[in-house]
């Protein structure tokens, strides 16, 4: 049996918003497996246990660049919100997006090797990054990017600098822009239910199965309950099946909106700053105590 530490309980609570004792029970049942413990909490507590899972604390900026039918989204991370508002940092991130469009780098390493001069820093993207680290006094890193260049039309939407969406489509530009805004708000995971990753579906099926089993209903009914839950999940996370946020009747789906406007979606990308990154939580009291002790020579 794995030892369940206070830190493990605290981390699970931070991710799920579940009560402390429930987190400890779930970790004990899961023998310390954090992922399994999250599933156990979802079975016991429903969606409440997952509502905080999308909260991210890493800082940074999303930038977009489009030139004709070629476009890109890029995420560059930093340590604090203060730096994410720095003009030099913002200019660097936008330059990265423009370079991705112009040069089609294969990965972050290739992007870092591209030529770039900003003020006294250069002659490459990596040199500018290092120069800004020295000037601003905070670490920063290029995390990821997505480039489009397959000939489709492109629409993008930036919600501040923390959420970026790019939609590839054929048809109406206004409809595509509306869809990009919808994606930023509703955060679908795939274009259609057929595109939802199998791993995500498996997790939902497993959770639904455990919930249905607790109902005590006959096996054939349990099977139907599970399938119903999975289908409901697919509609909730598939862009085309989601109810359009600007639907006048409150019922029209994004798919129906596209059809009504003669628009064919090809795909989309959504970046949320820090998504999936766990930021170190500093213990302020401990830090102050350490500084006091150091000052006293202890």
SULRA-V360127 format. One record per residue. N is the residue number from 1. RES is the residue in one small letter. PHI is phi in whole degrees, 0 to 359 (none if undefined). Layout:
{{N:RES:PHI} {N:RES:PHI}}
This chain:
{{1:x:none} {2:x:289} {3:x:285} {4:x:264} {5:x:270} {6:x:297} {7:x:295} {8:x:298} {9:x:297} {10:x:297} {11:x:296} {12:x:292} {13:x:296} {14:x:296} {15:x:277} {16:x:241} {17:x:68} {18:x:283} {19:x:302} {20:x:304} {21:x:294} {22:x:294} {23:x:296} {24:x:296} {25:x:297} {26:x:295} {27:x:294} {28:x:296} {29:x:297} {30:x:271} {31:x:56} {32:x:87} {33:x:282} {34:x:296} {35:x:296} {36:x:295} {37:x:297} {38:x:298} {39:x:296} {40:x:299} {41:x:295} {42:x:295} {43:x:295} {44:x:281} {45:x:248} {46:x:74} {47:x:296} {48:x:304} {49:x:290} {50:x:250} {51:x:290} {52:x:264} {53:x:295} {54:x:273} {55:x:290} {56:x:234} {57:x:240} {58:x:294} {59:x:258} {60:x:151} {61:x:218} {62:x:255} {63:x:232} {64:x:232} {65:x:214} {66:x:225} {67:x:225} {68:x:65} {69:x:262} {70:x:246} {71:x:208} {72:x:205} {73:x:244} {74:x:220} {75:x:243} {76:x:236} {77:x:262} {78:x:220} {79:x:269} {80:x:227} {81:x:297} {82:x:301} {83:x:290} {84:x:294} {85:x:254} {86:x:289} {87:x:300} {88:x:294} {89:x:295} {90:x:299} {91:x:295} {92:x:297} {93:x:297} {94:x:296} {95:x:298} {96:x:298} {97:x:298} {98:x:296} {99:x:292} {100:x:299} {101:x:296} {102:x:284} {103:x:241} {104:x:52} {105:x:294} {106:x:286} {107:x:201} {108:x:297} {109:x:297} {110:x:292} {111:x:298} {112:x:296} {113:x:271} {114:x:290} {115:x:289} {116:x:200} {117:x:233} {118:x:228} {119:x:61} {120:x:271} {121:x:255} {122:x:157} {123:x:263} {124:x:238} {125:x:303} {126:x:297} {127:x:294} {128:x:295} {129:x:302} {130:x:295} {131:x:296} {132:x:292} {133:x:299} {134:x:293} {135:x:287} {136:x:274} {137:x:83} {138:x:212} {139:x:291} {140:x:210} {141:x:211} {142:x:280} {143:x:268} {144:x:195} {145:x:207} {146:x:225} {147:x:244} {148:x:245} {149:x:201} {150:x:261} {151:x:97} {152:x:282} {153:x:284} {154:x:231} {155:x:228} {156:x:221} {157:x:216} {158:x:246} {159:x:266} {160:x:64} {161:x:241} {162:x:260} {163:x:228} {164:x:229} {165:x:228} {166:x:232} {167:x:244} {168:x:258} {169:x:202} {170:x:229} {171:x:137} {172:x:272} {173:x:293} {174:x:295} {175:x:297} {176:x:293} {177:x:295} {178:x:300} {179:x:295} {180:x:298} {181:x:294} {182:x:299} {183:x:300} {184:x:299} {185:x:279} {186:x:258} {187:x:52} {188:x:294} {189:x:262} {190:x:204} {191:x:293} {192:x:228} {193:x:298} {194:x:291} {195:x:264} {196:x:293} {197:x:305} {198:x:301} {199:x:297} {200:x:291} {201:x:296} {202:x:297} {203:x:297} {204:x:297} {205:x:294} {206:x:294} {207:x:296} {208:x:297} {209:x:295} {210:x:293} {211:x:295} {212:x:295} {213:x:297} {214:x:286} {215:x:286} {216:x:77} {217:x:280} {218:x:303} {219:x:303} {220:x:293} {221:x:288} {222:x:300} {223:x:301} {224:x:293} {225:x:297} {226:x:296} {227:x:296} {228:x:296} {229:x:294} {230:x:294} {231:x:295} {232:x:296} {233:x:299} {234:x:299} {235:x:292} {236:x:288} {237:x:251} {238:x:262} {239:x:307} {240:x:296} {241:x:266} {242:x:287} {243:x:289} {244:x:299} {245:x:298} {246:x:255} {247:x:298} {248:x:296} {249:x:266} {250:x:72} {251:x:233} {252:x:300} {253:x:276} {254:x:298} {255:x:300} {256:x:292} {257:x:295} {258:x:301} {259:x:297} {260:x:294} {261:x:259} {262:x:66} {263:x:244} {264:x:247} {265:x:282} {266:x:256} {267:x:178} {268:x:207} {269:x:227} {270:x:233} {271:x:248} {272:x:242} {273:x:307} {274:x:75} {275:x:304} {276:x:85} {277:x:261} {278:x:260} {279:x:273} {280:x:301} {281:x:263} {282:x:282} {283:x:269} {284:x:299} {285:x:298} {286:x:294} {287:x:296} {288:x:297} {289:x:299} {290:x:295} {291:x:293} {292:x:296} {293:x:298} {294:x:296} {295:x:294} {296:x:272} {297:x:76} {298:x:277}}
